[in-house]
Every structure is written in structure tokens, then in C-alpha cells.
Amino acid sequence: MKKGNKYGVHRVIEPKGVLPQPANKIDNNMDEIYDNEILIDVQTLNIDSASFTQIEEQAGGDKAKIAEIMLGIVEKQGKHRNPVTGSGGMLLGTVEKIGDALIGKTDLKVGDKIATLVSLSLTPLRIDKIKDIRPDIDQVDIDGKAILFESGIYAKIPDDMPANLALSALDVAGAPAQTAKLVKPGDTVLIIGAGGKSGMLCCYEAKKRAGVTGKVIGLCHSERSTKRLMDLGFCDHVFSADATQPVPVLEKIEELTGGAMCDVTINNVNITDTEMTSILCTKDTGLVYFFSMATSFTKAALGAEGVGSDVTMIVGNGYTRGHAEITLQLLRESDKLRKVFEELYA
């Protein structure tokens, strides 16, 4: 086997010298793997929410057109990096082959079912056939292959839950795990996009961390997601609003907090132009965590400057230590949460 680079630079076709994620094209030839790669037989792609929403809108909701767009992205780039959002997603598959240099250095073995915890925007991917598209949960079943680099992280699919359920939760594992790190007892926390997949997990974790002296506020978009979050009972207040309209949301948060605003705001939405809502609803000494890949960090930075806000803003890194274990444990802890996830995603 040929010797590979830890970070997958050996797969970059152009421009040379960059890492696989920003590369315009990478090598997705699966006939021969490098000595530090893991070959995966792919079952399901879990497309990043912002990316799938954009593709679906471009396709006019037509599944055949969605498939055509996705195949075109992979054919051009050798990976699935949405050219509009820049984001990817992750995958579920079975370990087919392990490079010689990794034998004895990994706990994986051939036949293990895993979810990759690195973005499809850097993962060499070959799609042989698109078998099914499930727009309601951003998942696409395929026949295909993928490569996990030596530096790539993954999670073995646990035995106590269906694979698609675990995949759905692991796709957003960074959000509740970061919430666990950021929220302190007594905090007032605003979750934007609270009725979605990552939002529900964050609401549960935020309430656990903020405790009885804290307050969790859930902002949802649709009537259905608002009712779902109310029924879950994780939030002290739940309301529906358009997060792209900062002033009405600001007025509602002022009402709910008595003008004190929020200590922590976590943005989970999959649409653009919600940066100022997040910033204005957060107190000057507070913190905004932008988990959403639809965030424009130019808009966030210049917008905060424009309103004289000294809020601390954190880029939504999808990885934090122990995020997979933390997120799957939430589904084990909460019967309500697991039931909703099983109904929606499994």
C-alpha cells in the first residue's frame, strides 16, 4: 500500500498543498486505498441541514433533481461539499478495509458499522447509485464508498438503538455537547431553532445545566415544531417567530427576561440572516454559539460592531471532546426525547 498523509493531503488534486476540506477536487478512486485509510461501504448520507435545504430549494422539491444535483457535486469534487453553503454532512456505513499502517492502532475491525464524525465536505466519496431520498430528515440512502482518513473521527453504532436514530443524533452531536460546556447554573439560555433536531437536544441539555435557578427559552419557526417542543417540556418558555426579523424577537425576549436578556444564545437554524437576532437577544457580557452552518461570520462580526455589542461569539465547531457519547446518552436519559427522535428519524 502507498503511504498516506495523516490529514489526507495525498488525496488532494487541486489546488495542491491545501487540506481536503478547502480543496476544489480530491481523488475519490476507491480501487486502491492508502496505508493509513479506512474504506467504508456507505449505506446512508446524512446531509447537513443547511446544505440539504439549499439543494431542495434549488431542485424545487423534486427528488430526481435533488439526486442529479448531489451526483453532480460528487462528480465534480470527489466529495459532497455544497458549493453554495460550503457544508457537507456525515455518513453511515460498514468498515470494508483497513490500511496496513492502522492495523493495531484502531479499535475498528472489518464489518463494524460506524458513523463518521467528520464532514462530507472533506471525505472522499463515490456514489454508485442513489436508492432513496428522505427530505424530511435530510437523509439519502446510496450504494457507494468513502474514505476515512487517519485523523478522522467516528462513532461505532451502539447496539441499543436503531442505526438511523443514532445517525440522526450524531449528525448534530457538537451542539448539545457544546451546550454542556457553555451553560452554567442560573443562566438564561435562548435556543434559536429549538424545535429541530439539534435544537431539541440543546434544550434538554441546557435545562439540565441551567438548573432550577436558570431559564431556557425555545424559539421555533413552525406551529408543528412549537407544539412538539411545548409537549417535551424542556423549556420554561416556547414561542414561534421569524428569526430573520430581529426586532420582534428582541421585544419578546425583553418581555420574557424583564429586560435582562440572555446569558447564552445557541443558534441552530438552517437559514441565513439570523445573526443579528442572536446578538441582540444576548446581554453584552453574554455568549452566542453559532452552530448553524448557514451563519455568515462577516454579518455576525460587523453586525455586533454596528450595534455596539461586546458579546462573545463562538464558531460552531461540530466537534468537542466526548460529543458522540454525550449526545447518545441524552437519548438514553430522556424517554420523551428518544420517542420523538424515533418517530421523526428512525
JOLIN-V587308 format. One line per field, one symbol per residue. phi: phi as a letter, one per 20 degrees, with the letter a starting at -180 (. if undefined). burial: # if it has 9 or more other C-alpha atoms within 8 Angstrom, else .. Layout:
phi: ???
burial: ???
//
This chain:
phi: .ffdegengfefeaffnefgffffbcfdfdfcdefdddedeedbddfggfffgfffffemnefffgffffffffffdmbddgfeemdcpbcdadfdbcfgfefndceecgofecdfddfffcegccdeaeebcdffcmdcecdrcbddfgefdbcfffeebggfffffffgdgfffffgffeedgnfecddenfeeffffffffffffefmfeebddddddefffffgffffmedfbcbdaefedffffgfffgffdmnfmdfccdddfdcemdffffffedfgeecddefffefeffffffffffdmeefeddffffcbgnfffffffffefdfffffffffece
burial: ...#.####.###.#..###..#.####.#..########################..#.#...###.###.##..######..############.##..#.......#.################..#..#....#############.#.##.#.....#.################..#.#######################.###..########...##.###...##..#.#..#.##..##..##..#...##########.############..###########..##..###...#.#....#.#.#..##.###.##.....##..##..##
//
